[in-house]
Amino acid sequence: MQEAIRKTEVLIEALPYIEAFRDKAVVIKYGGSAIVDARKRKNVLEDIIFMSCSGMKPVIVHGGGPFINKKLKKKGIRSEFVNGLRVTDERSLKVIKEVLTRVNRQIVREIRSLGGKAQGLTVRSRVIKAKRNSRFGDIGFVGEITSIDTHKLKELFDRDVIPVIAPFGMGRDGKTYNVNADLASASVASSLGAEKLALLTNVDGIFRDRNDKDSLISTVGMRQVRNLIRRGIIDTGMIPKVMACVSALKKGVNKIHIINAGLSHALLLEIFTDEGIGTQIVKSKRKKR
């Protein structure tokens, strides 16, 4: 009986959030180690299906770095990064297209097996428009996003279908470009005017001291982010993620969540409970969860 009462209390706590976020778009960037582990993947996808069933409009933008690295290594192709962007020559692009298309199909298949509705959007879907990124010299077929076809996404929303986007950009030159998944998710969220952008990572959030588990920063304002970067609190691979978040906030996304996908049902805990579990980035620190 006590367990039944506890479950009821959880539902009551979630109810205001379910009502507030009904019909709101939420973009989930999904990649890293959480996409490799079958148990973690099931937890994440169950959360996203719950969000869809509760009236939210979730969109998945996935990566596949661990799979790509493994395949490139197997083929003897060296992985190289410049400012967080994977240098992509023709051989690398072929591998990336093959791997991400396979990952996309797997995610869609697993959502459907769990009772959800999903549609994969890969190269042929042309949801992401891009041009060659030349900001950091010649890094090959790396795309800078120019626009997002939100019409296709909204058509899927109308049918209660979860869009699953592989981060490929199609150029006006007819070429396919590899797009960073963090940047792609931020662009999709901005273009949709999403309520939230959730970045699923392998860390619990942003810590003032990474060696102190009690130093998790629950909420950080957009203006504080650069200060945290200057102080070295946000560094290395987290910088491009966080700067993508700041860009999304400036363009109208309401809140960003950085969440450890390794925690059981982390998305639901962050979005549908009063305390949350990760770090949220907001326009103003005065905003509450």
Beta strands, then each sheet from edge to edge (+ up, - down):
strand 1: 25-30
strand 2: 57-62
strand 3: 81-82
strand 4: 85-86
strand 5: 118-121
strand 6: 128-132
strand 7: 143-148
strand 8: 162-165
strand 9: 168-170
strand 10: 176-178
strand 11: 196-201
strand 12: 219-221
strand 13: 255-260
strand 14: 279-282
sheet 1: 5+ 8+ 2+ 1+ 11+ 13+ 14- 12-
sheet 2: 3+ 4-
sheet 3: 6+ 7-
sheet 4: 9+ 10-
end
